[in-house]
Amino acid sequence: MKHWFVTMDGSLKARWEKAFPDAQSSTPSMIKKNAQPGDLVWVTTTVASWPQLTQRLAMMRVTVVILSYAPNDREALQALDLGGRGYVHTLATSNVLKQVALVVTNQGVWVGQELLAKVIGGTFKALSRRTEEVSTAGSDYLALLTERERGVALAVARGATNKEIARQLEITERTVKAHLSAIFKKLAVRDRLQLMLKLSSTRELASY
């Protein structure tokens, strides 16, 4: 896995190099050619086309983290909606950058505790107002899956790792991954985060 930092002029900041000594720089026009699936690409919001670039890279199965000089909740949510896995201040220390990399490369999401608390709080408020409506929608999604796929999907929605799911369902991790690939395709989601959001309020999740 390579770390790429995308800026308008393709420059690297000292703190980025301190965090990842093998980090490489790229311009927006070259990163689509340079990055490979599995790489971690850090894109600064000084790049005017960062939303389009984030979406394109996510489709290439590249992990994307957005770096912003003026972080705000709206931009963070936009970054996640476009397929980004993380959102952090451009001036974050090298230690913070290392933590972000560890989280996002292990299928986690980094947006900061404050925003995460707001998102969770807002989700529960929305659920309390629209429980019946959303539960029905979630059930409709589950109806598209086989019985075993439903078990895997619900376990993911509850935050279980592949290893934990394999143990719970008494199957191999390879089988879990195969089921996830089928689930992502059937429900038209890109990753675990989108799956969790899609199933977050289904009635079956509460009793699973």
PABAZA-397760 format. One line per 10 residues: their letters; for each residue x, y, z of N, C-alpha, C, O. Coordinates in Angstrom, 1 decimal. Layout:
N
a = X:Y:Z:X:Y:Z:X:Y:Z:X:Y:Z  ... .
This chain:
208
mkhwfvtmdg = 0.8:-1.2:0.0:0.0:0.0:0.0:0.9:1.3:0.0:1.8:1.4:0.8  0.5:2.2:-0.9:1.3:3.5:-0.9:0.4:4.6:-0.4:-0.8:4.5:-0.5  1.1:5.6:0.1:0.4:6.8:0.6:0.7:7.9:-0.5:1.8:8.2:-0.8  -0.4:8.4:-1.0:-0.3:9.5:-2.0:-1.0:10.8:-1.4:-2.0:10.7:-0.8  -0.3:11.9:-1.6:-0.9:13.2:-1.1:-1.1:14.0:-2.4:-0.2:14.3:-3.1  -2.4:14.4:-2.5:-2.7:15.2:-3.7:-2.9:16.7:-3.4:-3.8:17.0:-2.7  -2.1:17.5:-4.0:-2.2:18.9:-3.9:-2.2:19.5:-5.3:-1.9:18.8:-6.3  -2.5:20.8:-5.4:-2.5:21.5:-6.7:-1.2:21.4:-7.4:-1.1:21.2:-8.6  -0.1:21.6:-6.6:1.2:21.7:-7.2:2.0:20.4:-7.0:3.2:20.3:-7.3  1.4:19.4:-6.4:2.1:18.1:-6.2:3.2:18.1:-5.1:4.2:17.4:-5.2 .
slkarwekaf = 3.0:19.0:-4.1:4.1:19.2:-3.1:3.7:18.3:-1.9:2.6:18.0:-1.6  4.8:18.0:-1.1:4.6:17.3:0.2:4.9:18.2:1.4:5.9:18.9:1.3  4.1:18.1:2.4:4.4:18.9:3.7:5.3:18.0:4.6:5.2:16.8:4.5  6.1:18.7:5.4:7.0:17.9:6.2:6.3:17.0:7.2:6.8:15.9:7.4  5.2:17.4:7.7:4.5:16.5:8.7:3.9:15.3:8.0:3.8:14.2:8.6  3.6:15.4:6.7:3.2:14.2:5.9:4.3:13.2:5.7:4.1:12.0:5.9  5.5:13.8:5.4:6.6:12.9:5.2:7.1:12.3:6.6:7.6:11.2:6.6  6.9:13.0:7.7:7.3:12.5:9.0:6.3:11.3:9.3:6.8:10.3:9.9  5.1:11.4:9.0:4.1:10.4:9.3:4.4:9.2:8.4:4.3:8.0:8.9  4.6:9.4:7.1:4.8:8.3:6.2:6.1:8.6:5.3:6.0:9.2:4.3 .
pdaqsstpsm = 7.2:8.1:5.8:8.5:8.4:5.1:8.5:8.0:3.6:9.2:8.6:2.8  7.6:7.1:3.2:7.6:6.6:1.8:6.5:7.3:1.1:6.2:6.9:-0.1  5.9:8.3:1.7:4.8:9.0:1.0:5.2:9.6:-0.3:6.3:10.1:-0.5  4.3:9.7:-1.3:4.5:10.2:-2.6:3.5:11.3:-2.9:2.4:11.2:-2.4  3.9:12.3:-3.7:3.0:13.4:-4.0:2.5:13.2:-5.4:3.0:12.5:-6.3  1.3:13.9:-5.7:0.7:13.8:-7.0:-0.1:15.0:-7.2:-0.6:15.6:-6.3  -0.3:15.3:-8.5:-1.3:16.4:-8.9:-2.6:15.7:-9.1:-2.7:14.5:-9.4  -3.7:16.5:-9.1:-5.0:15.9:-9.4:-5.1:15.2:-10.8:-5.8:14.2:-10.9  -4.4:15.7:-11.7:-4.5:15.2:-13.1:-3.7:13.8:-13.2:-4.0:13.0:-14.1  -2.8:13.6:-12.3:-2.0:12.4:-12.4:-2.4:11.3:-11.4:-2.0:10.1:-11.7 .
ikknaqpgdl = -3.1:11.6:-10.4:-3.4:10.6:-9.3:-4.2:9.4:-9.8:-4.0:8.3:-9.4  -5.1:9.7:-10.8:-5.9:8.5:-11.3:-5.0:7.5:-12.0:-5.4:6.4:-12.1  -3.9:8.0:-12.5:-3.0:7.1:-13.2:-2.0:6.4:-12.2:-1.6:5.3:-12.4  -1.7:7.2:-11.2:-0.7:6.7:-10.2:-1.2:5.7:-9.2:-0.6:4.7:-8.9  -2.4:6.0:-8.7:-2.9:5.2:-7.6:-3.4:3.9:-8.0:-3.9:3.7:-9.1  -3.3:2.9:-7.1:-3.7:1.5:-7.4:-4.7:1.1:-6.3:-4.7:1.6:-5.2  -5.6:0.1:-6.6:-6.5:-0.4:-5.6:-5.7:-0.8:-4.3:-4.7:-1.4:-4.4  -6.3:-0.3:-3.2:-5.6:-0.6:-1.9:-4.7:0.5:-1.4:-4.4:0.5:-0.2  -4.4:1.4:-2.3:-3.5:2.6:-1.9:-4.4:3.5:-1.0:-5.6:3.5:-1.1  -3.7:4.4:-0.2:-4.4:5.4:0.6:-4.0:6.7:0.0:-2.9:7.1:0.0 .
vwvtttvasw = -5.0:7.4:-0.5:-4.8:8.7:-1.1:-5.4:9.8:-0.2:-6.6:9.8:0.1  -4.6:10.8:0.1:-5.0:12.0:0.9:-5.2:13.1:-0.1:-4.3:13.5:-0.8  -6.4:13.7:-0.1:-6.7:14.7:-1.1:-7.1:16.0:-0.3:-7.9:16.0:0.6  -6.4:17.1:-0.6:-6.6:18.4:0.0:-7.8:19.1:-0.6:-8.0:19.0:-1.8  -8.6:19.8:0.2:-9.7:20.6:-0.4:-9.3:21.8:-1.1:-10.1:22.5:-1.7  -8.0:22.1:-1.1:-7.5:23.2:-2.0:-7.6:22.8:-3.5:-7.5:23.6:-4.4  -7.7:21.5:-3.7:-8.0:21.0:-5.1:-9.4:21.2:-5.4:-10.3:20.6:-4.8  -9.7:22.1:-6.3:-11.1:22.5:-6.6:-12.0:21.3:-6.9:-13.2:21.3:-6.6  -11.4:20.3:-7.6:-12.2:19.2:-8.1:-12.2:18.0:-7.1:-12.5:16.9:-7.4  -11.9:18.3:-5.8:-11.8:17.2:-4.8:-13.0:16.3:-4.7:-12.9:15.1:-4.5 .
pqltqrlamm = -14.3:16.9:-4.8:-15.4:16.0:-4.7:-15.5:15.0:-5.9:-15.7:13.8:-5.6  -15.3:15.4:-7.1:-15.3:14.5:-8.2:-14.1:13.5:-8.2:-14.3:12.4:-8.5  -13.0:14.0:-7.7:-11.8:13.2:-7.6:-12.0:12.1:-6.5:-11.6:10.9:-6.7  -12.6:12.5:-5.4:-12.9:11.5:-4.3:-13.8:10.4:-4.8:-13.5:9.2:-4.6  -14.8:10.8:-5.5:-15.8:9.8:-6.1:-15.1:8.8:-7.1:-15.4:7.6:-7.0  -14.3:9.4:-7.9:-13.6:8.6:-8.9:-12.7:7.6:-8.3:-12.6:6.4:-8.7  -11.9:8.1:-7.3:-10.9:7.2:-6.7:-11.6:6.1:-5.9:-11.1:5.0:-5.8  -12.7:6.4:-5.2:-13.5:5.4:-4.4:-13.9:4.3:-5.4:-13.9:3.2:-5.0  -14.4:4.7:-6.6:-14.8:3.7:-7.5:-13.7:2.8:-8.0:-13.9:1.7:-8.4  -12.4:3.3:-7.9:-11.2:2.5:-8.2:-10.8:1.7:-7.1:-9.7:1.0:-7.2 .
rvtvvilsya = -11.6:1.6:-6.0:-11.2:0.8:-4.8:-10.0:1.4:-4.1:-9.2:0.6:-3.5  -9.8:2.7:-4.1:-8.7:3.4:-3.5:-9.3:4.0:-2.2:-10.4:4.5:-2.2  -8.6:3.9:-1.1:-9.1:4.5:0.2:-8.7:6.0:0.2:-7.6:6.3:-0.1  -9.7:6.8:0.4:-9.5:8.3:0.3:-9.8:9.0:1.6:-10.8:8.7:2.3  -8.9:9.9:2.0:-9.0:10.7:3.2:-9.0:12.2:2.7:-8.1:12.5:1.9  -9.9:13.0:3.2:-9.9:14.4:2.8:-9.2:15.2:3.8:-9.5:15.1:5.0  -8.4:16.1:3.4:-7.6:17.0:4.2:-8.2:18.5:4.0:-8.2:19.0:2.9  -8.7:19.1:5.1:-9.3:20.4:5.0:-8.6:21.4:5.9:-8.4:21.1:7.1  -8.4:22.6:5.4:-7.8:23.7:6.3:-8.9:24.3:7.2:-8.6:24.9:8.2  -10.2:24.1:6.8:-11.3:24.7:7.6:-12.4:23.6:7.7:-13.4:23.7:7.1 .
pndrealqal = -12.1:22.6:8.5:-13.1:21.5:8.6:-14.4:21.9:9.1:-14.5:22.8:10.0  -15.5:21.4:8.5:-16.8:21.7:9.0:-17.7:20.5:8.7:-17.4:19.6:7.9  -18.8:20.4:9.4:-19.6:19.2:9.4:-20.2:18.9:8.0:-20.2:17.8:7.6  -20.6:19.9:7.3:-21.2:19.7:6.0:-20.2:19.1:5.0:-20.6:18.2:4.3  -19.0:19.7:5.0:-18.0:19.2:4.1:-17.6:17.7:4.5:-17.4:16.9:3.6  -17.6:17.5:5.8:-17.2:16.1:6.2:-18.2:15.1:5.7:-17.9:14.0:5.2  -19.5:15.4:5.9:-20.6:14.5:5.4:-20.5:14.3:3.9:-20.8:13.3:3.4  -20.2:15.4:3.2:-20.1:15.4:1.8:-19.0:14.4:1.4:-19.1:13.6:0.4  -17.9:14.5:2.1:-16.7:13.6:1.8:-17.1:12.2:2.0:-16.7:11.3:1.1  -17.8:11.8:3.0:-18.2:10.5:3.3:-19.2:10.0:2.2:-19.2:8.9:1.8 .
dlggrgyvht = -20.1:10.9:1.9:-21.2:10.5:0.9:-20.6:10.2:-0.5:-21.1:9.4:-1.2  -19.4:10.9:-0.8:-18.8:10.7:-2.1:-17.9:9.4:-2.1:-17.3:9.1:-3.1  -17.7:8.8:-0.9:-16.9:7.6:-0.8:-15.7:7.7:0.0:-14.9:6.7:0.1  -15.4:8.9:0.5:-14.2:9.1:1.4:-14.3:8.2:2.7:-15.4:8.0:3.1  -13.2:7.9:3.2:-13.2:7.1:4.4:-12.8:7.9:5.6:-12.9:7.5:6.8  -12.3:9.1:5.4:-11.8:9.9:6.5:-11.8:11.4:6.1:-11.8:11.8:5.0  -11.8:12.2:7.2:-11.9:13.7:7.0:-11.1:14.3:8.2:-11.5:14.1:9.3  -10.1:15.0:7.9:-9.2:15.5:9.0:-8.6:16.9:8.6:-8.5:17.2:7.4  -8.2:17.6:9.6:-7.5:18.9:9.4:-6.2:18.7:8.6:-5.5:17.8:8.9  -6.0:19.6:7.7:-4.7:19.5:6.9:-3.5:19.7:7.8:-2.4:19.1:7.4 .
latsnvlkqv = -3.6:20.4:8.9:-2.5:20.6:9.7:-2.4:19.6:10.9:-1.7:19.9:11.9  -3.1:18.5:10.8:-3.1:17.5:11.8:-1.6:17.0:12.0:-0.8:16.9:11.0  -1.3:16.6:13.2:0.1:16.2:13.5:0.4:14.8:12.8:-0.6:14.1:12.4  1.6:14.5:12.7:2.0:13.2:12.1:1.4:12.0:12.9:1.0:11.0:12.3  1.3:12.1:14.2:0.7:11.1:15.0:-0.7:10.9:14.7:-1.2:9.7:14.7  -1.5:12.0:14.6:-2.9:11.9:14.2:-3.1:11.3:12.8:-3.9:10.4:12.6  -2.2:11.7:11.9:-2.3:11.1:10.5:-2.1:9.6:10.6:-2.8:8.8:9.8  -1.2:9.1:11.4:-0.9:7.7:11.5:-2.2:7.0:12.1:-2.5:5.9:11.6  -2.8:7.6:13.1:-4.0:7.0:13.6:-5.2:7.0:12.6:-5.9:6.0:12.5  -5.3:8.0:11.8:-6.3:8.1:10.7:-6.0:6.9:9.8:-7.0:6.2:9.4 .
alvvtnqgvw = -4.8:6.8:9.4:-4.4:5.7:8.4:-4.8:4.3:9.0:-5.3:3.5:8.2  -4.5:4.1:10.2:-4.7:2.8:10.9:-6.2:2.5:10.8:-6.6:1.4:10.6  -7.0:3.5:11.2:-8.5:3.3:11.2:-9.1:3.0:9.8:-9.8:2.1:9.7  -8.8:3.9:8.9:-9.4:3.8:7.6:-8.9:2.6:6.8:-9.7:2.0:5.9  -7.7:2.1:7.0:-7.2:0.9:6.3:-7.7:-0.4:6.9:-7.5:-1.4:6.4  -8.4:-0.2:8.1:-9.0:-1.4:8.7:-10.5:-1.3:8.6:-11.2:-1.8:9.5  -11.0:-0.7:7.5:-12.4:-0.6:7.2:-13.2:0.3:8.2:-14.4:0.2:8.3  -12.5:1.2:8.9:-13.1:2.1:9.8:-13.3:3.5:9.1:-13.0:3.6:7.9  -13.9:4.4:9.8:-14.2:5.8:9.3:-13.7:6.8:10.3:-13.9:6.6:11.5  -13.0:7.8:9.8:-12.5:8.9:10.7:-13.1:10.2:10.4:-12.9:10.7:9.3 .
vgqellakvi = -13.9:10.8:11.3:-14.5:12.1:11.0:-14.4:13.0:12.3:-14.8:14.1:12.3  -13.8:12.4:13.3:-13.6:13.2:14.6:-14.8:12.9:15.5:-15.9:12.7:15.0  -14.6:12.9:16.8:-15.6:12.5:17.8:-16.8:13.4:17.8:-17.9:13.0:18.0  -16.5:14.7:17.6:-17.6:15.7:17.7:-18.7:15.5:16.7:-19.8:15.4:17.0  -18.2:15.3:15.4:-19.1:15.1:14.3:-19.8:13.8:14.5:-21.0:13.6:14.2  -19.0:12.8:14.9:-19.6:11.4:15.0:-20.7:11.4:16.0:-21.8:10.8:15.8  -20.6:12.2:17.1:-21.6:12.2:18.1:-22.9:12.9:17.6:-24.0:12.5:17.9  -22.7:14.0:16.7:-23.8:14.7:16.1:-24.5:13.7:15.2:-25.8:13.7:15.2  -23.8:13.0:14.4:-24.4:12.1:13.4:-25.2:11.0:14.1:-26.4:10.7:13.7  -24.6:10.4:15.1:-25.3:9.4:15.9:-26.6:9.9:16.5:-27.7:9.3:16.5 .
ggtfkalsrr = -26.4:11.1:17.2:-27.6:11.7:17.8:-28.7:12.1:16.8:-29.8:11.9:17.1  -28.3:12.6:15.7:-29.3:12.9:14.7:-30.0:11.7:14.1:-31.2:11.7:13.8  -29.2:10.6:14.0:-29.8:9.4:13.5:-30.9:8.9:14.4:-32.0:8.5:14.0  -30.6:8.9:15.7:-31.6:8.4:16.7:-32.8:9.3:16.7:-33.9:8.8:16.9  -32.6:10.6:16.6:-33.8:11.5:16.5:-34.7:11.2:15.3:-35.9:11.2:15.4  -34.0:11.0:14.2:-34.7:10.7:13.0:-35.5:9.4:13.1:-36.6:9.3:12.6  -34.8:8.4:13.7:-35.5:7.1:13.9:-36.7:7.2:14.7:-37.7:6.5:14.5  -36.6:8.0:15.8:-37.8:8.1:16.7:-39.0:8.7:16.0:-40.1:8.5:16.3  -38.7:9.6:14.9:-39.8:10.2:14.2:-40.4:9.3:13.1:-41.5:9.4:12.7  -39.5:8.5:12.5:-39.9:7.7:11.3:-39.6:6.2:11.4:-39.3:5.5:10.5 .
teevstagsd = -39.8:5.7:12.6:-39.5:4.3:12.9:-40.2:3.3:12.0:-39.6:2.5:11.4  -41.5:3.5:11.8:-42.3:2.5:11.0:-41.9:2.6:9.6:-41.7:1.6:8.9  -41.8:3.9:9.1:-41.4:4.1:7.6:-40.1:3.5:7.3:-40.0:2.8:6.3  -39.1:3.8:8.1:-37.7:3.4:7.8:-37.5:1.9:8.0:-36.8:1.2:7.3  -38.2:1.4:9.1:-38.1:-0.1:9.3:-38.6:-0.9:8.2:-38.0:-1.9:7.8  -39.6:-0.4:7.6:-40.2:-1.1:6.4:-39.2:-1.1:5.2:-39.0:-2.1:4.6  -38.5:0.1:5.0:-37.6:0.2:4.0:-36.4:-0.8:4.2:-35.9:-1.4:3.3  -35.9:-0.8:5.5:-34.8:-1.7:5.8:-35.2:-3.2:5.6:-34.4:-3.9:5.1  -36.4:-3.5:5.9:-36.9:-4.9:5.7:-36.9:-5.2:4.2:-36.6:-6.3:3.8  -37.3:-4.2:3.4:-37.3:-4.4:2.0:-35.9:-4.8:1.4:-35.8:-5.6:0.6 .
ylallterer = -34.9:-4.1:1.9:-33.6:-4.3:1.5:-33.2:-5.8:1.9:-32.6:-6.5:1.1  -33.5:-6.2:3.1:-33.1:-7.5:3.6:-33.8:-8.6:2.8:-33.3:-9.7:2.6  -35.0:-8.3:2.2:-35.7:-9.3:1.4:-35.0:-9.6:0.1:-35.3:-10.7:-0.5  -34.1:-8.8:-0.3:-33.3:-9.1:-1.5:-32.2:-10.1:-1.2:-31.6:-10.6:-2.2  -31.9:-10.4:0.0:-30.8:-11.2:0.4:-31.2:-12.7:0.8:-32.4:-12.9:1.1  -30.3:-13.6:0.6:-30.6:-15.0:1.1:-30.5:-14.9:2.6:-30.1:-14.0:3.2  -30.9:-16.0:3.3:-30.9:-16.1:4.7:-29.5:-15.9:5.3:-29.4:-15.2:6.3  -28.5:-16.5:4.7:-27.2:-16.4:5.2:-26.6:-15.0:5.0:-26.0:-14.4:5.8  -27.0:-14.4:3.8:-26.5:-13.0:3.5:-27.2:-12.0:4.5:-26.5:-11.1:4.9  -28.4:-12.3:4.9:-29.1:-11.4:5.9:-28.3:-11.5:7.2:-28.1:-10.4:7.9 .
gvalavarga = -27.9:-12.7:7.6:-27.2:-12.8:8.8:-25.9:-12.0:8.8:-25.5:-11.4:9.8  -25.2:-12.1:7.7:-23.9:-11.4:7.6:-24.2:-9.9:7.5:-23.5:-9.1:8.2  -25.2:-9.4:6.8:-25.5:-8.0:6.7:-25.9:-7.4:8.0:-25.4:-6.3:8.3  -26.7:-8.1:8.8:-27.1:-7.6:10.1:-25.9:-7.5:11.0:-25.9:-6.6:11.9  -25.1:-8.5:11.0:-23.9:-8.5:11.8:-23.0:-7.4:11.5:-22.5:-6.7:12.4  -22.8:-7.1:10.2:-22.0:-5.9:9.8:-22.7:-4.6:10.4:-22.0:-3.7:10.9  -24.0:-4.5:10.2:-24.7:-3.3:10.7:-24.6:-3.1:12.2:-24.7:-2.0:12.6  -24.3:-4.2:12.9:-24.1:-4.1:14.3:-22.6:-3.8:14.7:-22.3:-3.7:15.9  -21.8:-3.7:13.7:-20.4:-3.4:13.9:-19.4:-4.5:14.0:-18.3:-4.3:14.4  -19.9:-5.7:13.7:-19.0:-6.9:13.8:-17.9:-6.9:12.7:-18.2:-6.5:11.6 .
tnkeiarqle = -16.8:-7.4:13.1:-15.7:-7.6:12.1:-15.9:-8.9:11.3:-16.7:-9.7:11.7  -15.2:-9.1:10.3:-15.3:-10.4:9.5:-15.0:-11.6:10.4:-15.6:-12.6:10.3  -14.0:-11.4:11.2:-13.6:-12.5:12.1:-14.7:-12.8:13.1:-15.0:-14.0:13.3  -15.3:-11.8:13.7:-16.4:-12.0:14.6:-17.6:-12.7:13.9:-18.3:-13.5:14.5  -17.9:-12.2:12.7:-19.0:-12.8:11.9:-18.8:-14.2:11.6:-19.7:-15.1:11.8  -17.6:-14.6:11.2:-17.2:-16.0:10.9:-17.4:-16.8:12.2:-18.0:-17.9:12.0  -17.0:-16.3:13.3:-17.2:-17.1:14.5:-18.7:-17.2:14.9:-19.1:-18.3:15.3  -19.5:-16.2:14.8:-20.9:-16.2:15.1:-21.7:-17.1:14.2:-22.5:-17.9:14.7  -21.3:-17.1:12.9:-22.1:-17.9:12.0:-21.5:-19.3:11.7:-22.0:-20.1:10.9  -20.3:-19.5:12.3:-19.6:-20.8:12.1:-19.2:-21.0:10.6:-19.5:-22.1:10.1 .
itertvkahl = -18.7:-20.0:10.0:-18.2:-20.1:8.6:-16.8:-19.5:8.6:-16.3:-18.9:9.6  -16.2:-19.6:7.4:-14.8:-19.1:7.3:-14.9:-17.6:7.0:-15.9:-17.1:6.5  -13.7:-16.9:7.2:-13.7:-15.5:6.9:-13.8:-15.3:5.4:-14.3:-14.3:4.9  -13.2:-16.3:4.6:-13.3:-16.2:3.2:-14.8:-16.2:2.7:-15.2:-15.5:1.8  -15.6:-17.1:3.4:-17.0:-17.1:3.1:-17.7:-15.8:3.4:-18.6:-15.4:2.7  -17.3:-15.2:4.5:-17.9:-14.0:4.9:-17.6:-12.9:3.8:-18.6:-12.2:3.5  -16.4:-12.9:3.3:-16.1:-11.9:2.3:-16.9:-12.1:1.0:-17.3:-11.2:0.4  -17.1:-13.4:0.7:-17.9:-13.8:-0.5:-19.3:-13.3:-0.3:-19.9:-12.7:-1.2  -19.9:-13.5:0.9:-21.2:-13.0:1.1:-21.3:-11.5:1.1:-22.3:-11.0:0.5  -20.3:-10.8:1.6:-20.3:-9.4:1.6:-20.3:-8.8:0.1:-20.9:-7.8:-0.2 .
saifkklavr = -19.5:-9.5:-0.7:-19.4:-9.0:-2.1:-20.8:-9.1:-2.8:-21.2:-8.2:-3.5  -21.5:-10.2:-2.5:-22.9:-10.4:-3.0:-23.8:-9.4:-2.4:-24.7:-8.9:-3.2  -23.7:-9.1:-1.1:-24.6:-8.2:-0.5:-24.4:-6.8:-1.0:-25.3:-6.1:-1.3  -23.1:-6.3:-1.2:-22.8:-5.0:-1.7:-23.4:-4.9:-3.1:-24.0:-3.8:-3.4  -23.3:-5.9:-3.9:-23.9:-5.8:-5.3:-25.4:-5.7:-5.3:-26.0:-4.9:-6.0  -26.0:-6.6:-4.5:-27.5:-6.6:-4.4:-28.1:-5.3:-3.9:-29.1:-4.9:-4.3  -27.4:-4.7:-2.9:-28.0:-3.5:-2.2:-27.4:-2.2:-2.8:-27.7:-1.1:-2.3  -26.5:-2.4:-3.8:-26.0:-1.2:-4.5:-25.2:-0.3:-3.5:-25.4:0.9:-3.5  -24.4:-0.9:-2.7:-23.5:-0.1:-1.8:-22.1:-0.4:-2.1:-21.7:-1.4:-2.6  -21.2:0.6:-1.7:-19.8:0.5:-2.1:-19.0:-0.2:-1.0:-18.0:-0.9:-1.3 .
drlqlmlkls = -19.4:-0.1:0.3:-18.6:-0.6:1.4:-19.4:-0.8:2.6:-20.7:-0.7:2.6  -18.8:-1.2:3.7:-19.4:-1.5:5.0:-20.2:-0.3:5.5:-21.3:-0.4:6.1  -19.6:0.9:5.4:-20.2:2.1:5.9:-21.6:2.3:5.3:-22.6:2.6:6.0  -21.6:2.3:4.0:-22.9:2.5:3.3:-23.9:1.4:3.6:-25.1:1.7:3.8  -23.4:0.2:3.8:-24.3:-0.9:4.2:-24.9:-0.7:5.6:-26.1:-0.9:5.9  -24.0:-0.2:6.5:-24.5:0.1:7.9:-25.5:1.2:7.9:-26.5:1.1:8.6  -25.3:2.2:7.1:-26.3:3.3:7.0:-27.6:2.9:6.4:-28.7:3.3:6.8  -27.5:2.0:5.4:-28.7:1.5:4.7:-29.6:0.7:5.7:-30.8:0.7:5.6  -28.9:-0.1:6.5:-29.7:-1.0:7.4:-29.8:-0.5:8.9:-30.3:-1.2:9.7  -29.3:0.7:9.1:-29.2:1.2:10.5:-30.5:1.2:11.2:-30.5:1.1:12.5 .
strelasy = -31.6:1.3:10.5:-32.9:1.4:11.3:-33.9:0.3:11.0:-35.1:0.4:11.3  -33.4:-0.8:10.4:-34.3:-1.9:10.1:-34.8:-2.6:11.4:-34.0:-2.7:12.3  -36.0:-3.0:11.4:-36.6:-3.6:12.6:-35.9:-4.9:13.0:-35.7:-5.1:14.2  -35.4:-5.6:12.0:-34.7:-6.9:12.3:-33.4:-6.6:13.0:-32.9:-7.5:13.8  -32.8:-5.5:12.8:-31.5:-5.2:13.4:-31.7:-5.1:15.0:-30.8:-5.5:15.7  -32.8:-4.5:15.4:-33.0:-4.4:16.8:-33.1:-5.7:17.6:-32.8:-5.8:18.7  -33.5:-6.7:16.9:-33.8:-8.0:17.5:-32.7:-9.1:17.2:-32.8:-10.2:17.6  -31.8:-8.7:16.3:-30.8:-9.7:15.8:-29.8:-10.0:16.9:-28.9:-10.8:16.7 .
